[in-house]
Amino acid sequence: MVKKYRIEGLDCAACATKLESKLKKIKGVNNLYINFMFQKITIDANDTIFDNVLELVKKEASNFEDGVIIK
């Protein structure tokens, strides 16, 4: 399952790249891409565990940089 969300609060493109690299390592994430310019995050994960993966991605993102929110 692939879903797109809005990601807000990233300070720069370099931060987006670092966060993307970190989030790709989460167990259950097949692929993940952050588009800093359009403030979009695309998450590809298995259908059966997608909700759990999404929660982990949200948690890691908010811990990465203060004010980062995935909607």
Backbone as a chain_set.jsonl record, in Angstrom:
{"seq": "MVKKYRIEGLDCAACATKLESKLKKIKGVNNLYINFMFQKITIDANDTIFDNVLELVKKEASNFEDGVIIK", "coords": {"N": [[0.85, -1.169, 0.0], [0.572, 2.166, -0.861], [0.745, 5.4, 0.329], [0.206, 8.938, 0.506], [1.154, 11.794, 2.374], [0.976, 14.977, 4.064], [3.826, 16.718, 5.16], [5.067, 18.711, 7.654], [7.12, 21.334, 9.032], [9.821, 20.791, 8.637], [13.114, 22.072, 8.455], [14.962, 22.343, 6.33], [16.125, 21.164, 3.07], [18.213, 19.362, 3.355], [17.77, 18.35, 5.907], [15.396, 17.003, 5.409], [16.32, 14.991, 3.73], [18.017, 13.579, 5.47], [16.126, 12.744, 7.395], [14.456, 11.189, 5.793], [16.199, 9.091, 5.113], [16.573, 7.954, 7.639], [13.936, 7.147, 8.301], [13.404, 5.234, 6.383], [14.588, 3.002, 7.382], [12.927, 1.87, 9.217], [11.316, -0.984, 10.384], [9.189, -2.713, 8.254], [8.693, -0.716, 6.466], [8.597, -0.437, 3.084], [9.338, 1.346, 1.101], [10.091, 4.838, 1.058], [9.61, 8.289, 0.621], [10.504, 11.675, 0.797], [9.409, 14.778, -0.222], [10.709, 17.733, -0.055], [10.211, 20.313, -1.103], [7.487, 20.321, -1.852], [6.365, 19.569, 0.489], [5.611, 16.87, 1.068], [5.175, 13.454, 1.96], [5.744, 10.188, 0.982], [4.706, 7.0, 1.64], [5.392, 3.606, 1.532], [4.197, 0.607, 2.478], [3.465, -2.65, 3.819], [0.098, -3.711, 3.51], [-1.236, -4.942, 5.719], [0.108, -4.11, 7.981], [0.223, -1.407, 7.821], [-0.92, 0.776, 9.309], [0.398, 0.577, 11.784], [3.043, 0.982, 10.986], [2.822, 3.59, 9.988], [2.307, 5.022, 12.374], [4.761, 4.633, 13.713], [6.459, 5.968, 11.924], [5.464, 8.589, 12.147], [6.066, 9.093, 14.848], [8.914, 8.865, 14.932], [9.572, 10.922, 13.156], [8.622, 13.21, 14.502], [10.309, 13.174, 16.668], [12.719, 13.621, 15.464], [13.062, 16.292, 14.629], [12.072, 19.209, 16.208], [8.725, 20.118, 15.998], [8.037, 18.858, 13.636], [5.492, 17.496, 11.747], [3.293, 15.017, 10.575], [0.607, 14.855, 8.492]], "CA": [[0.0, 0.0, 0.0], [1.316, 3.423, -0.94], [-0.071, 6.56, 0.699], [0.91, 10.217, 0.581], [0.728, 12.677, 3.459], [1.647, 16.277, 4.172], [4.801, 16.776, 6.253], [5.339, 20.119, 7.959], [8.058, 21.636, 10.105], [11.229, 20.547, 8.311], [13.824, 23.338, 8.25], [15.708, 22.444, 5.07], [16.14, 19.965, 2.236], [19.182, 18.429, 3.935], [17.08, 17.692, 7.015], [14.435, 16.087, 4.795], [17.095, 13.847, 3.244], [18.449, 12.818, 6.651], [14.947, 12.112, 7.975], [14.041, 10.147, 4.848], [17.13, 7.975, 5.287], [16.281, 7.342, 8.938], [12.614, 6.521, 8.286], [13.454, 4.062, 5.511], [15.121, 1.884, 8.156], [11.889, 1.337, 10.09], [10.844, -2.305, 9.968], [7.868, -2.671, 7.638], [8.694, 0.288, 5.398], [9.159, -0.952, 1.826], [9.968, 2.501, 0.486], [9.616, 6.095, 1.632], [10.203, 9.431, -0.067], [10.078, 12.993, 1.265], [9.6, 15.874, -1.158], [10.779, 18.918, 0.795], [9.624, 21.479, -1.762], [6.022, 20.24, -1.835], [5.998, 19.134, 1.833], [4.886, 15.61, 0.931], [5.878, 12.219, 2.282], [5.109, 9.021, 0.39], [5.071, 5.818, 2.422], [5.002, 2.319, 0.966], [4.328, -0.434, 3.493], [2.525, -3.753, 3.697], [-1.277, -3.35, 3.882], [-1.664, -5.476, 7.011], [0.763, -3.415, 9.095], [0.422, -0.013, 7.428], [-1.254, 1.7, 10.402], [1.488, 0.521, 12.772], [4.207, 1.621, 10.367], [2.535, 5.029, 9.958], [2.502, 5.556, 13.726], [6.211, 4.667, 13.963], [7.014, 7.041, 11.092], [5.071, 9.86, 12.773], [6.815, 9.24, 16.106], [10.315, 9.128, 14.607], [9.661, 12.244, 12.522], [8.453, 14.248, 15.522], [11.509, 13.14, 17.519], [13.862, 14.028, 14.656], [13.178, 17.742, 14.637], [10.942, 19.789, 16.912], [7.72, 20.757, 15.155], [7.717, 18.079, 12.433], [4.169, 16.866, 11.849], [2.777, 14.342, 9.385], [-0.87, 14.916, 8.496]], "C": [[0.898, 1.235, 0.0], [0.352, 4.557, -0.614], [0.813, 7.793, 0.797], [0.285, 11.071, 1.672], [1.464, 13.997, 3.348], [2.618, 16.186, 5.351], [5.192, 18.235, 6.435], [6.402, 20.222, 9.043], [9.511, 21.32, 9.816], [11.903, 21.862, 7.949], [14.496, 23.467, 6.891], [15.673, 21.119, 4.32], [17.119, 18.918, 2.787], [18.561, 17.662, 5.103], [16.086, 16.659, 6.482], [15.149, 14.825, 4.316], [17.551, 12.964, 4.4], [17.278, 12.07, 7.277], [14.475, 10.968, 7.079], [14.902, 8.899, 5.021], [16.845, 7.216, 6.586], [14.966, 6.57, 8.907], [12.574, 5.28, 7.41], [13.919, 2.817, 6.257], [14.089, 1.254, 9.089], [11.389, 0.014, 9.521], [9.412, -2.189, 9.441], [7.748, -1.641, 6.531], [9.351, -0.335, 4.17], [9.911, 0.149, 1.096], [9.346, 3.754, 1.088], [10.346, 7.229, 0.935], [9.635, 10.721, 0.507], [10.408, 14.013, 0.183], [9.54, 17.157, -0.336], [10.045, 20.104, 0.185], [8.092, 21.487, -1.67], [5.472, 19.782, -0.487], [5.121, 17.884, 1.797], [5.796, 14.455, 1.349], [5.06, 11.076, 1.693], [5.629, 7.795, 1.129], [4.522, 4.583, 1.735], [5.269, 1.264, 2.035], [3.267, -1.502, 3.241], [1.149, -3.348, 4.228], [-1.632, -3.749, 5.311], [-1.04, -4.756, 8.2], [0.901, -1.919, 8.846], [0.157, 0.959, 8.575], [-0.161, 1.732, 11.466], [2.736, 1.222, 12.247], [4.016, 3.139, 10.353], [2.754, 5.662, 11.329], [3.988, 5.644, 14.08], [6.876, 5.791, 13.175], [6.703, 8.394, 11.708], [5.894, 10.124, 14.036], [8.27, 9.598, 15.838], [10.5, 10.518, 14.0], [9.554, 13.352, 13.566], [9.643, 14.302, 16.475], [12.743, 13.655, 16.782], [14.117, 15.526, 14.757], [11.909, 18.312, 15.271], [9.989, 20.471, 15.918], [7.385, 20.002, 13.883], [6.427, 17.321, 12.663], [3.828, 16.226, 10.508], [1.278, 14.296, 9.509], [-1.424, 14.07, 7.38]], "O": [[1.856, 1.326, 0.767], [-0.723, 4.663, -1.206], [1.997, 7.71, 1.123], [-0.93, 11.076, 1.87], [2.453, 14.115, 2.625], [2.28, 15.647, 6.405], [5.597, 18.906, 5.486], [6.563, 19.32, 9.865], [10.365, 21.556, 10.67], [11.333, 22.676, 7.222], [14.596, 24.569, 6.35], [15.251, 20.094, 4.854], [16.864, 17.718, 2.688], [18.8, 16.465, 5.264], [15.954, 15.571, 7.041], [14.637, 13.718, 4.48], [17.478, 11.739, 4.314], [17.409, 10.903, 7.648], [14.133, 9.893, 7.573], [14.385, 7.783, 5.07], [16.874, 5.986, 6.616], [14.889, 5.459, 9.429], [11.79, 4.367, 7.668], [13.669, 1.698, 5.81], [14.354, 0.212, 9.688], [11.079, -0.092, 8.335], [8.539, -1.632, 10.107], [6.806, -1.685, 5.74], [10.521, -0.715, 4.211], [10.985, -0.081, 0.541], [8.213, 3.728, 1.567], [11.549, 7.147, 0.686], [8.423, 10.847, 0.682], [11.548, 14.101, -0.273], [8.46, 17.615, 0.035], [9.332, 20.82, 0.887], [7.481, 22.53, -1.44], [4.262, 19.624, -0.329], [4.049, 17.836, 2.4], [7.006, 14.475, 1.126], [3.846, 11.003, 1.879], [6.837, 7.581, 1.229], [3.34, 4.517, 1.397], [6.41, 1.052, 2.446], [2.291, -1.267, 2.529], [1.05, -2.714, 5.278], [-2.263, -2.976, 6.032], [-1.589, -4.783, 9.301], [1.617, -1.234, 9.576], [0.944, 1.881, 8.788], [0.166, 2.797, 11.989], [3.398, 1.962, 12.974], [4.942, 3.887, 10.669], [3.336, 6.743, 11.419], [4.423, 6.625, 14.683], [7.752, 6.484, 13.692], [7.578, 9.256, 11.786], [6.359, 11.241, 14.261], [8.804, 10.526, 16.444], [11.475, 11.207, 14.301], [10.309, 14.323, 13.52], [9.95, 15.358, 17.028], [13.71, 14.081, 17.415], [15.252, 15.964, 14.946], [10.8, 17.928, 14.899], [10.408, 21.295, 15.106], [6.534, 20.449, 13.115], [6.283, 16.596, 13.648], [4.045, 16.814, 9.449], [0.732, 13.778, 10.483], [-2.641, 13.988, 7.213]]}, "num_chains": 1, "name": "protein.A"}
